[in-house]
Amino acid sequence: MLNLERDVVIVGAGPSGLTAARQLKKAGLSVAVLEARDRVGGRTWTDTIDGAMLEVGGQWVSPDQTELLALLDELGLQTYPRYRDGESVYLGADGRHHRYTGDTFPVSPETKAEMDKLVAILDGLAAEIGATEPWAHPKARELDTISFHHWLRANSADEEACRNIGLFIAGGMLTKPAHAFSALQAVLMAASAGSFTHLTDEDFILDRRVVGGMQQVSLLQAADLGDDVILNSPVRTIRWEEADDAGTGHRVTVTSDAATVRAGFVIMAVPPNLYSRVSFDPPLPRRQHQMHQHQSLGLVIKVHAVYNTPFWRADGLSGTGFGADSLVQEVYDNTNFGDTRGTLVGFVSDEKADAVFELSAADRKKAILESIAGFLGDKALTPEVYYESDWGSEEWTRGAYASSYDLGGLHRYGKDQHTPVGPIYWCSSDLAAEGYQHVDGAIRMGRKTAARILEAARVGAPVC
């Protein structure tokens, strides 16, 4: 058991926690990063499975993610564009297979008009409400007390349009059924990316990938921190006392399976659903306890299928496919940089994931590959490597991609989600404004939290 004295303890060695730790260390504070897993990276994880390099976790970079892009440049990491040449595939509400080009689904003129109308309304709301304090807007309660499912249908009678627009937020981002979160939560998701239009444009939101994998963002930062990162070290208790009469700051003791660290500040750089894994003494305030119970992660199976060649390209297809009613709602060419093989990635989300998890592994694989073949043909049925990323069963994550509030929770609790409790600060992509639930948001939160602690250390008290 290690016994350490540090200025700041960071719980969690994902992009957010490691970014905060590096910023603090650069400013002259001593840090210890305690990570429950046997690796760094959090919800980013690049692994080699059956001889194929797979992005098990988060992977894409979009042009608006300026903090991530700056860090990639600082770390000397290169990016490359997602393959998108050729035609995409749309599986319509009637089950028909449509090949198309451009950024508009090949739907009827009436459905297209309704989709355009819904996007325009959501773009307007995202611009008006913004990502920083959506709970403070006069429309917050109104939008937070109606589900996104019902909001869509209140604004359009075209069911295909509603299901297609719902796909971009529900299955594509929050990985929850559209009836399980509010219209305000959907607006936040859109505002965090700059607009709803950005979410509907896969060539924007899924623009580029990191050569060698996104986990390198964490691996290289952890290398800078050296022995200050302690793996296999789940935190069990955080005990703290108020500043003493001499005003020397809080006294904090953080106990994990591998270390006891005494410090002045703690950063909880894990998703909110994991806060309850730690015992706090004194207990967190009532407001925190209630808020955390209204935040949860969604459920998605990220499916990786590797083939001898990217066969779809020879057929003039980009590898991109959408189908709101399909088991696999989205599929993309996910071929690695410089690889002669072809890789597809598909997503099975929320209630559809529930359904296939009731199947045997063999039957689930068969059903998923048949769904992908519905987009790209029977060659998709026989990959050389097949793997399912199941973050819902991962002990130190328990869902994907990030937490969101249940119906009514965002306007009720959002204003308090960044409020420190004594020396304890909250820091993860789940709490970001711009870059919400993305690596970019994690980096933004890491930098922001480090700055707040530096200011608190300067004045001798936490900054709210």
Buried (B, 14 or more C-beta within 10 A) or exposed (E): EEEBEBBBBBBBBBBBBBBBBBBBBEEEBBBBBBBBBEBBBBBBBBBEBEEBBBBBBBBBBBEBBBBBBEBBEEBEBEBEEBBBEBBBBBBBBEEEEBBBEEEEBBBEEEBBBBBEBBBEBBBEBBBEBBBEEBBEBEBBBBBBBBBBBBBBBEBBEBBBBBBBBBBBBBBBBBBBBBEBBBBBBBBBBBBBBBBBBBBBBBEBBBBBBBBBBBBBBBBBBBEBBEEBBBBEBBBEEBBBEEBEEEEEBBBBBBBBEBBEBBBBBBBBBBBBBBBEBBEBEEEBBEEBEBBBBBBBBBBBBBBBBBBEEBBBBEEEBBBBBBBBBBBBBBBBBBBBBEEEBBBBBBBBBBBBBEEBBEEEEEEBBEBBBBBBBBBBBEBBEEBBBBBBBBBBEBEBBBBBBBBBBBBBBBBBBBBBBBBBBBBBBBBBBBBBBBBBBBBBBBBBBBBBBBBBBBEBBEEEBBBE
